[in-house]
């Protein structure tokens, strides 16, 4: 998700006129409130800015917004949903791919007590922060953090013979759609799993064609209970807008495949056990889009970090997620939870 958001912000930076208007409005504030306030010492001070606390987490995923409106809670909920769906138990050997600043690593270590925990992230700053987070956690878990491209890392490990590690679980929480490519990641991850191991992902797929009963002979699928499935293929305009979104967000178009194709790719990668795919769009997109739309607006201007450019870019991305959240023919993307058993 990091590159998904960052790509939007960089592209939107090329729209200076609209940005200047927004920033100018923010700087000018409300006018016409009278000259009385100009003479008051604290007229232009927002006390919220003085009471804002430093965030204690640095989560970055789209979140599971069922029963919450709080971003860090939603992010942790999505992680827990993934871990529980994978059947994670205490004492497992875990590889967490694309873990960002380490909140997921800390959660895994604290809540599930793994035997060993290895993480890989492509950003040096995130790797350092993650190592600091893990060092603060107590316990007997053997931990190791690597800074590397996720696909290159798992392919290099999988090429080892005598010293190749075997993991009970490999997690990719809201990140695999960025990989170059996801198919390479799936294949390399299979070679790193124990015979009873499982790969678990929160990922993005194409909304159309939506799975029907005749598609599900080689995997199990649970549809969203509330978002309508698309009845027809996207219009030309929707298709063009979809590919523009992918390009701006740095998502390889070949990664956004429909559910049935995704399941077939897992089979081709060597996952011979159960493959379960659950559409969780209804607990992800509506809450996430609403959260993004309110960033830096109203009272939030007093304490929300990130700067006006970043916040504006995130709000624009919120409009995209809002289209996804409605389902039906106008939505081109679904969020799914995937668990693939090695054998």
Order of alpha helices (4+ residues) and beta strands (2+ residues): alpha-alpha-alpha-alpha-beta-alpha-beta-alpha-beta-alpha-beta-alpha-beta-beta-alpha-alpha-beta-alpha-alpha-beta
